[in-house]
Amino acid sequence: MDTLISLLVLSTLPQLVAPQVPRVTSFRAIVEMVSGDPRIFSGESVRLKCSIPDVHRSSWGYLWFRGSEKLPQHGEHLVLWKPRVKDSGTFYCQGVRDTMVRNIHTLQSLPLEINVDGGWAILQVPPLPGLVGDTLKVTCRIRDSLQLHELILYKDGVEVMRQKGLNPHFYLTNSTLEDQGMYSCRASWDADRRTHSVISVDASVQVLEVLSQPLLEIIADNNLIPVNKMKLFCHLQYNARAPAPPIHFYFYKNNNQLGTAKSQNHVLVKRTPGQYSCKAKVPELGISRRSEPKPFGQVTGPQTMIPPTLRPRDPRPLASPSSSPDLFLSPSAEPTAARPSPHQSTATPTSFHSTGVSIQSSYPTRKPSQSAPSILLSTVQSSNQTSALLNISMGSGDVSGEPDDIP
């Protein structure tokens, strides 16, 4: 009888313990590119690495995915050896650890897209967004070691640069938001007394403002704020390389500053009618942006509009500089216009004696930054880059409390 009771207890013990062991941890796996590029020619190779940010240094196994397909590899590294065009896709990894009760998995990593191009030309753009004022470098790669005599860079189908010789690099100096768009390149060379030319598929170039225009939010909810008070929030997007210099926030009523500068993006003030606005300033970078005024209550009398801050753009030289820092940009969506296949540039070189391009296009309009519901810090580190890009979205925080009360 004692033996039967012992067996019953042992058989029910895993059922009692199992619900207390989580199936998924709070860790998120990280996939990074050790060698190769996000866009490669067929026959080249790429090496990926999966890491688990576990401070306890537990022993983890690894799972690899391409889209929804689980791959047979289980090691820390995934090597795409001489892939073909069909091997293109979005790659993920996930950590797994065996316990006495069940397997525990990490959260799946963020996606890493690999495009295998079966053509002759690839335009390589940095995988991280650039910042306004930076110098952006793009490279026109050719499959074979050819003696090129001319390279042309296009933006949204319009020629923006042309250079002679073997230098495959183009530099977009003093970049602005207008430099965002879909870029491609054309390479030409002479062989057998004929001129041959190939063109790449489009690649996306993104440029971010270091400091977006703030957006003021007024919260006067009696359930959250005292009846005679209201809270002002200054929402913005702050993009800077880590460590990011601090931001100072200023709040205004009818163009009169309310109190001193704040390190937080909110302030508690008296609930009175008026035109309210806010300003964000980064003294170390010498930049500041101010929001549009926002009325509260019944506002009487003429209102003063705040003129926008304009910055002149320096002319860009056509010749590329002798040296320039590499800045990497992030890829984005495929082009909407009718272009070649997204995984293959021009399959074979064409022959011609003379050519010309004349296409009119306008720069795309950039949508304003959206306000975020919370403060988000995210740092992205490229394997080929020593400086990271810190993206801070200043959003709504706690709407209660009165330590920053301003009359």
C-alpha positions in Angstrom: 0.0 0.0 0.0 2.9 2.4 0.9 4.5 1.6 -2.5 1.2 2.4 -4.3 0.9 5.8 -2.6 4.5 6.7 -3.4 4.0 6.0 -7.0 0.8 8.1 -7.1 2.6 11.0 -5.5 5.5 10.8 -8.0 3.2 10.6 -10.9 1.3 13.7 -9.9 4.3 15.7 -8.9 5.2 16.9 -12.5 1.6 18.1 -13.0 1.9 20.2 -9.8 5.3 21.7 -10.7 4.8 22.2 -14.5 2.5 25.2 -14.3 5.1 27.1 -12.3 7.8 26.7 -15.0 7.3 29.3 -17.9 7.4 28.0 -21.4 8.8 31.3 -22.8 11.4 33.5 -21.0 11.6 37.3 -21.1 14.9 37.0 -23.1 14.8 37.9 -26.7 17.3 36.2 -29.0 19.6 38.5 -31.1 20.6 37.6 -34.6 23.5 39.5 -36.2 25.5 39.2 -39.4 29.1 38.2 -38.8 30.2 38.2 -42.4 28.6 39.1 -45.8 26.0 41.7 -46.6 22.2 41.8 -46.5 22.2 41.7 -50.4 24.7 39.4 -52.0 25.2 37.8 -55.4 24.3 34.2 -55.9 27.3 32.0 -55.1 28.6 34.3 -52.3 28.2 33.4 -48.6 26.7 34.9 -45.4 27.4 33.9 -41.8 24.8 34.7 -39.1 25.2 34.4 -35.3 22.5 34.0 -32.6 23.1 35.2 -29.1 21.0 35.1 -25.9 21.3 38.0 -23.5 21.2 35.8 -20.4 23.0 37.3 -17.4 22.9 33.9 -15.7 25.0 32.4 -18.5 22.8 29.3 -18.8 23.4 26.7 -21.5 21.2 27.4 -24.5 20.5 25.6 -27.7 19.5 27.4 -30.9 16.7 27.2 -33.4 16.8 28.9 -36.9 13.9 29.9 -39.1 13.5 31.4 -42.6 10.1 32.9 -42.5 7.7 30.3 -41.0 10.0 27.4 -42.0 12.1 25.8 -39.3 15.7 25.1 -40.6 17.6 22.0 -39.7 20.6 23.9 -38.2 20.9 24.0 -34.4 24.2 25.7 -33.8 25.0 29.2 -32.7 26.0 30.1 -36.3 24.1 29.8 -39.5 26.1 29.8 -42.7 24.4 30.4 -46.1 27.0 28.7 -48.3 26.8 29.7 -52.0 23.0 30.4 -51.8 20.7 30.7 -54.8 18.0 33.3 -55.5 15.4 31.0 -54.0 17.3 31.0 -50.7 16.5 34.7 -50.1 14.2 35.4 -47.1 13.7 36.7 -43.6 15.8 34.9 -41.0 15.1 34.5 -37.2 16.7 32.6 -34.4 15.4 31.5 -31.0 17.1 30.0 -27.9 15.9 26.8 -26.3 16.9 25.2 -23.0 16.0 21.8 -21.7 14.8 21.5 -18.1 13.6 18.5 -16.0 10.0 19.5 -16.7 9.9 21.0 -20.3 11.8 23.0 -22.8 12.0 26.7 -22.2 12.2 29.0 -25.2 13.4 32.6 -25.6 11.4 35.2 -27.5 12.1 35.0 -31.3 14.7 37.5 -32.5 14.0 40.4 -34.7 14.0 39.6 -38.4 17.1 39.9 -40.6 16.4 40.0 -44.3 18.9 38.4 -46.8 18.4 39.0 -50.5 20.3 36.8 -53.0 20.7 38.6 -56.4 21.2 36.6 -59.5 22.1 39.5 -61.7 25.2 41.5 -62.4 25.0 44.7 -60.3 24.1 45.4 -56.6 23.8 48.8 -55.0 24.9 48.4 -51.4 23.4 50.9 -48.9 24.1 51.0 -45.1 21.5 49.0 -43.1 20.9 51.7 -40.5 19.2 55.1 -41.1 21.4 58.1 -41.6 21.0 61.4 -39.8 20.4 64.8 -41.3 23.8 66.4 -42.0 25.7 63.1 -42.2 27.7 61.8 -45.2 26.1 58.7 -46.6 28.0 56.1 -48.6 26.6 53.8 -51.2 28.5 51.3 -53.3 27.8 49.9 -56.8 29.1 46.3 -56.8 29.6 44.3 -60.0 29.7 40.5 -60.1 32.9 40.2 -62.1 36.2 42.1 -61.9 35.5 44.3 -64.9 37.4 47.5 -66.0 34.5 49.9 -65.5 34.7 53.3 -67.3 31.5 54.9 -66.0 29.1 54.6 -63.0 25.7 56.4 -62.7 23.6 56.7 -59.5 19.9 57.2 -59.8 17.3 58.3 -57.2 13.7 57.4 -57.9 14.7 56.9 -61.5 16.4 60.2 -62.0 20.2 60.5 -62.4 21.8 62.3 -59.4 25.6 61.4 -59.9 27.9 60.3 -62.6 31.6 59.4 -62.3 34.3 58.0 -64.4 36.9 55.3 -63.5 37.0 52.3 -61.2 35.8 53.9 -58.0 32.5 52.2 -57.1 31.6 54.5 -54.2 29.2 57.4 -54.1 28.9 59.9 -51.2 25.8 61.9 -50.4 27.3 64.7 -48.4 25.4 66.9 -45.9 22.3 64.7 -46.3 18.8 66.0 -45.8 15.3 64.5 -45.6 15.1 65.0 -49.4 17.8 62.4 -49.9 15.4 59.7 -48.8 14.3 57.5 -51.6 14.9 54.4 -53.8 18.4 54.3 -55.3 19.9 52.2 -58.1 23.1 52.3 -60.1 24.3 51.6 -63.6 27.7 50.4 -64.5 29.3 50.5 -68.0 32.4 49.0 -69.5 33.9 48.5 -72.9 34.6 45.0 -74.4 35.1 43.9 -78.0 34.7 47.4 -79.2 31.2 47.7 -77.7 29.8 49.3 -74.6 28.1 47.0 -72.1 25.9 48.2 -69.3 24.1 46.7 -66.3 21.7 48.2 -63.7 20.9 47.2 -60.2 17.6 46.8 -58.5 16.4 49.6 -56.2 17.7 49.9 -52.6 16.1 52.1 -50.0 18.0 55.0 -48.3 16.5 56.5 -45.2 17.4 59.8 -43.5 16.1 60.8 -40.0 16.0 64.1 -38.3 18.1 64.3 -35.1 15.2 66.0 -33.4 11.7 65.9 -34.8 9.2 68.8 -34.3 7.6 68.3 -30.9 3.9 67.7 -30.5 2.2 69.1 -27.4 -0.5 67.1 -25.5 -2.7 68.6 -22.8 -4.3 66.2 -20.2 -7.0 67.7 -18.0 -8.8 64.6 -16.9 -10.4 65.2 -13.5 -10.0 61.4 -12.7 -6.2 61.6 -13.1 -5.3 65.3 -12.5 -6.5 67.6 -9.6 -9.4 69.7 -10.7 -7.4 73.0 -10.9 -4.4 71.4 -12.6 -3.5 70.0 -16.0 -0.5 68.2 -17.4 1.5 69.1 -20.5 3.4 66.5 -22.4 6.0 67.3 -25.1 6.2 64.3 -27.6 9.1 64.0 -30.0 11.4 61.7 -31.8 15.1 62.0 -30.8 17.7 60.2 -32.9 21.3 60.3 -31.8 24.3 58.1 -31.5 24.9 56.6 -28.1 25.6 58.0 -25.6 22.9 60.6 -26.6 23.3 64.1 -25.1 20.4 65.1 -22.7 17.4 67.0 -23.9 16.0 70.1 -22.1 12.3 70.7 -22.3 10.6 74.2 -22.1 6.9 74.9 -21.7 5.1 78.1 -22.7 1.8 79.8 -22.2 1.0 82.6 -24.6 4.7 82.6 -25.5 5.7 83.2 -21.9 8.0 80.5 -20.4 6.6 78.4 -17.6 9.3 77.8 -15.0 12.8 76.5 -15.8 14.0 73.9 -18.2 12.9 70.3 -17.5 14.8 67.0 -17.9 11.4 65.2 -18.3 9.0 65.8 -21.1 6.0 66.7 -18.9 5.0 69.4 -16.4 2.0 70.1 -14.1 0.5 73.6 -14.5 -2.6 75.5 -13.4 -5.7 74.8 -15.5 -6.2 78.2 -17.2 -7.2 79.2 -20.8 -4.4 80.1 -23.2 -2.1 79.1 -26.0 0.4 76.4 -24.9 3.5 75.2 -26.6 6.7 73.3 -25.8 10.3 73.4 -27.0 13.0 70.7 -26.9 16.7 71.7 -26.9 19.9 69.6 -27.1 22.6 72.2 -26.0 25.5 69.9 -26.8 24.4 69.5 -30.4 23.2 73.1 -30.7 19.7 72.1 -32.0 16.2 73.0 -30.8 12.7 72.5 -32.1 9.4 74.0 -31.0 5.9 72.7 -31.2 2.9 74.5 -32.8 0.8 76.4 -30.2 -2.3 74.5 -28.9 -5.2 76.3 -27.4 -6.9 75.3 -24.1 -10.2 76.7 -23.0 -11.7 79.9 -24.4 -8.8 81.9 -25.9 -9.4 85.6 -26.7 -7.4 88.2 -28.6 -5.0 87.8 -31.6 -2.7 84.8 -31.5 0.9 84.8 -32.6 2.1 82.0 -34.9 5.6 80.6 -34.4 7.6 80.7 -37.6 9.2 77.4 -38.6 13.0 77.1 -38.3 14.6 76.7 -41.7 18.2 75.5 -42.3 19.9 76.3 -45.6 21.3 73.3 -47.4 24.9 73.4 -48.6 25.5 72.5 -52.2 26.8 69.0 -52.8 29.9 68.5 -54.8 29.6 66.0 -57.7 33.1 64.5 -57.0 33.2 62.0 -54.1 35.6 62.8 -51.2 38.8 60.9 -50.8 37.7 59.5 -47.5 34.4 59.5 -45.7 33.0 57.7 -42.6 30.8 54.7 -43.4 27.3 55.1 -42.2 24.9 52.3 -42.5 21.2 52.5 -43.3 18.3 50.2 -42.8 16.5 48.6 -45.7 12.8 49.3 -46.1 9.9 48.2 -48.3 10.3 47.2 -52.0 9.7 50.0 -54.6 6.2 50.5 -55.8 7.1 51.4 -59.4 7.5 48.8 -62.0 11.1 47.6 -61.5 13.1 44.4 -62.0 12.6 41.5 -59.6 13.4 42.3 -56.0 16.0 39.5 -55.8 17.6 39.9 -59.2 19.2 42.8 -61.1 19.6 42.8 -64.8 20.3 39.1 -65.6 22.7 39.6 -68.5 24.6 42.7 -69.7 23.2 44.5 -72.8 25.1 46.1 -75.6 24.6 49.6 -76.9 26.6 52.5 -78.5 24.9 55.4 -76.8 22.2 56.0 -74.3 20.4 58.8 -72.5 18.0 59.1 -69.6 15.5 61.9 -69.1 12.9 61.3 -66.4 11.2 63.9 -64.2 10.3 63.0 -60.6 9.5 64.8 -57.4 10.8 64.0 -53.9 8.5 62.0 -51.7 6.8 63.9 -48.9 7.8 62.7 -45.4 5.0 62.0 -42.9 5.4 63.7 -39.6 6.5 61.7 -36.6 3.7 60.1 -34.6 3.6 60.5 -30.8 4.4 57.4 -28.8 2.5 56.2 -25.7 5.6 55.5 -23.7 9.3 56.2 -23.5 11.2 53.7 -25.7 15.0 53.3 -25.8 16.4 51.1 -28.5 20.1 50.7 -29.5 21.0 49.0 -32.7 24.7 47.9 -33.2 26.0 46.9 -36.6 28.8 44.4 -36.8 30.7 46.7 -39.1 30.0 49.8 -37.1 31.5 51.1 -33.8 28.8 53.7 -33.1 25.2 52.9 -32.4 22.1 54.9 -33.2 20.0 55.7 -30.1 16.3 56.2 -30.9 14.3 57.8 -28.1 10.6 58.3 -28.5 9.4 60.6 -25.8 5.8 59.8 -24.9 3.3 60.0 -22.1 4.5 59.0 -18.6 2.8 59.1 -15.3 -0.1 61.7 -15.3 -0.3 61.9 -11.5 1.9 63.6 -8.9 2.9 67.2 -8.4 6.6 67.5 -7.9 6.9 69.6 -11.1 4.0 71.8 -10.4 4.1 75.2 -12.1 1.6 78.0 -11.2 
